[in-house]
Amino acid sequence: MSARVCLIFNPHSGRNRRRPGFAAALRDYLRAQVPDGVLRTTEGPGHATELARAAVSDGAAVVVAVGGDGTMNEVAQGVLHTPAALGLVPCGSGNGLALHLGIPLAPFAALALAADPHARIATVDTGVADGHPFCNAMGLGLDAEVSARFNRLTRRGLPAYVRVAWQTWRETRPERVTVAAAGREFTVDARLVTVANSDQYGNQARIAPGAKVDDGRLDLVAVRGAGFLRTLALVPHLFLGTLERDSLVVRAGAEAFVIVRAAPGPIHTDGETHAAGCRIAVAVRPRSLRIAVPAGCRALAPAPAAAPLGFALAFP
């Protein structure tokens, strides 16, 4: 008999490393509450995708990522374009998509939602950047470099992220990028460029206020280079959801972007870094992922969206 619910547990993700008895507690929960559930443990990079694909092939209705954004990304890759739904038990440092969708951060509340056979299943967009799928956001410049350094830390969390971001800001400079979409383009000297599916970076930092995961487009946010105090003034906007009011910020929405920069460098997709060239193609994959969300989730777009896709805001 195949399992209806498959939990894919990353023992090295975020808080999971600090909870040695968590896997056993998950198994106990499954035995008591989800008898048609099974837990699988990852053994290294890419293994979560293999496990997810195997679970879908075996007939699982819900495949649950128990880990951080990287685990979510890998599990989602195994569930994309299938009848199975993704469930999230967020255990990472940022948990951007979970926060956007209102998924509980308490692990067993999140598991109860994911395993509920009557849970609301939303069909949402994902993206692909330079061939790498993402669910929440991709980026280059400062945030890609911060992701690369942050992922090397043994202890993470918001304070560690802030320290790494400050050090990286001091050691890097803006880069000139040209962004093209929908037959138009602009050039900006940017500290970072993010292409977001949801509104969240994570930790309630709203990089793209108002973004929706099911509107058939992605939201690009570029932050111009400036001095330290001027850049620091962006932080309250980031947490208040008012980032685009600042003149340092350029924002556009489209189905696809081509970003060209002067030199190769890292990009990140859902916080995982990859080497990339000067030209980076980013595109939405509309309605490509089914995901369990709370019944009262307010983060989804009204249907149908009547406005034509294209750039959401004027060019600088």
N, C-alpha and C positions, 0 to 999 in steps of 0.2 A: 504494500500500500504506500503510495507516494505521500509526502508531507505537503499539506496545504500552505504552511508557513515555513519559510527557511530563514533563519537568522544567520547572518554572516558577520562574525565577530573578529575585529582586529585587535589583538591584545596589546599592540604598540601605539594605538591611537590615543592622543590626548590623555583624558582622565582614566582610560582603561589601564594604563601602565601603573597607576597608583592605586588600583583596586584589584589585588591579586585574587580575591574570592568572587569577583563579579561574574566570571564565566559559569561558575558553579551555581550562583544565584539565578542566573538566566535559565540554566537547565532545570533547576527546581521550579521556577515559574512556569516553564513550558509543561513540565509533567503535571502540575496542578491546574493550570488554566488553559493550556493550548495543547491538548494531547495529540493533535495532528500537526505539531510543530517539531522542528529539528534545528539544532545549532551546529554550524560549521565554523572552524577557526582558520584564519588566513595564516600563511607561512612566509609571505614575502610579497614584494611589489608585483602587481598584476594577478595575484592569486584570487583576489575577491571577484574579479571579472570571470575567471574560470569557474569559480564556485557558483556564481550567479547564473551563468549560462547553463551549467549542469542542473541547477535547481529548476530553471524554466523548462529545460528539456524533460525533466522528470515530472512536470505538471504542477509545480508550485504556483499558487495564485498570488502570493505576496512574497517578495524577497526583501528582507530587512537588513539595512546597513547599520551595524552597531559600531560606530566609530566616528571619525571626524570627516571633514569635507573631502579628503582624499579617498577615504573608504566609500563615502557616498558616490563619488565620481566613478570609482571602479565598479561598484555594484550596479549603478545605473547603466553602465556600458553593456552589462550582461542582460539588462531588462529592456533597453530601448527597442521600440518597434515590435514589441511582443504583447500578448494579452495579459501578461503578468504585471502586477503593480509593485512599485518601490515603496518600502516602508522605511522610516528613519527613526533611529534611536540615537539622537545627537550626543556625541561624547567628545567632541573636538574642542579646539580653542576658539573658533569663530562661530560655527553653526549657522552660517548666513541664510541658507535656504530654509532650514527649520524655523528660524526666527521669522522670516518673511511669511511663511505659511501658517504660523501660529502653532506649530507642533510643540508639544510640551518638552521642556529640557529635563524634567525628572524622568529618569530612564524607564521606570516601569509604567508610568503614565503614557509615555511615548510608545512603549511596547504594547500596551493594552489597545491603543488606537490602531497601530499597525496590524495587530492580530485579529481585530474585530471583524467578523465576516460581514457585518452590516456597515462598515466604515464608508464614508464618502470617498470615492475615487475620482480625482481630478485628472484631466489630460492636459499636460503642460508642454511648453516649448523647451528645447535645449539648444545648445549652440555648438559650433565646431570652429576651432581656431588653429590654422596651420595643420589641419588633420587631426587635432586632439579634441575630443568631445568635452563639453563642460555643461554643468547644470545651472550654476549660480553666476560665475563671472570669470573672465579672463583678463589679463593685463600685461603691460610691459612698462619698462622704465622703473621708477622707484619701487612700485609694489611687487614687481617680479623679482627684483634684487632682494627686497625685504623677505619675500617668501622663500627664496633660496637660502638665505642666512637663517631665517626662523626655523626652517625645517631641519637644520643641523643641530638645533638646541635639544638638550635632554629634558629641560623643564620649560614649558610654554605657558600660555595665558596672556591676558591683555597687558599686564605690566612688562613682560618680556618683549611683547610685540612693540610696545612704545619705545623701549630702549633700543631695539634693533632698528626701528624706523628712524630714530634720531641719529644713530651712528651712520646709517646708510645715507641719510639726507646730507650729512656733513661731507661724505666721501664721494658723492656723485654730483653730476651736473645735469641740467635740462638737455634734452636732445630734440632736434628738429624732426618733426614727423608731418607727413602729408596724409590726410584722411580723405578717401573718396568713397562716395555711395550715391546711388540714385542719380548718376550723371553730374554730380557736383563734387567739389573738393575744397578743402582748406588746409593751410599749413600753420603749425603752431610750435613754438619752443616749449615743450611740455616736460614737467617733472614726471608725470605718469599719464598713461592712457589706460582706462578700464572700459571693457565692454561687458555690460551687466545684463543678466536675464531677470533677476529679482532686484529689489531696491537695496539689498543688504550686502555690505562687505562681511558682516558678522559683528557680534558684540553690540548690536543696535546701532552701528555706524551705517548711515544710509548714504551710499555713494550715488544712487540714482533714484531720488525720491519720486514716487508715483509709478515706477516701473512695474510691469505686470508680467508674470511668467506664462501667460496664455494669450498674449495679444498679437502674436505672429511677428514680433520684431524684437530687436535688441537695442539697448541704450548705451551710447558711447559717451564717456565723460573724460575730458582732458583737462589737466590742471597745469596752468602756465607756471614757469619758473619765477620765483621771487625770493626776496630775502627771508631770513628766519622768522622775524616777528610778523611779517606780512603773511607768510605761509601758516604760522601758528594760529592766526586769526580764523583760518578755515575750520579748525577743530570743532568749535561750538556749532557751526553750520552743519558739520558732518553728523553730529548726534541729534541735532534739532530737526533734521530733514529739510534744511534750507540751503543746501550747498550751492545750487545753481544761481542763487541770488548774488553770489560774489563774482566780481569781474574777472577773477583769475580762472574761472571755470567756463569751459566750453562744452556744450552738450548737444547731441544729435541722436535721432532714432531712425533706424532703417532695418531692412531685412538682411542686408549684407554690407560689410565694409572691407576696403582694402587699405591697410596701414603700411606706409613706406617710411623707413627710417634710414639714417646714414650708415649704420653699421650693424652687423649681426649682434645678437645678445639673447638673454633669456626672456621667455614669456612664462606666465603661469596660467593654468586652467584649474579652477577650484583650489588654488593654493599649491598645486604641484607644478614644479618648474620643468621646462624643456628648453633645449637649445633651439634657436630659430634664426632665420636669415633676416635680410633687410625688408623683405616684402611679406606681410602677414595677411592672409585672407581669413575673414571671420564671417560666419553666416548662421542664421537661425535655422533650426529644424522644427518647423511648426508641429505642435501636437504630437510629439514623438515619444512622450514618457507618461505612463500612468502612475499616479502617486497617491497614497493614502493621506488625507488631510482632515482636520477637524470639521465637524458638520457646520460650524459657524464661520469657517474661513472667509475672511473679507478681502484677501489679497488677490482674488481672481478677477479678471476683467469682465465687465458686462458683455453679454453676447446678444447679437453679433456686433462686432466693432464696425461701425459704419465709415469711420474716417479712413482715407487712403493712407497707405504706408509711405514712408519717406522720411525726410529730415523733420524732426519734431520742432526744432527751434531754428531761429535764423543763424546764419553763419556769422563768425566774428568779422 
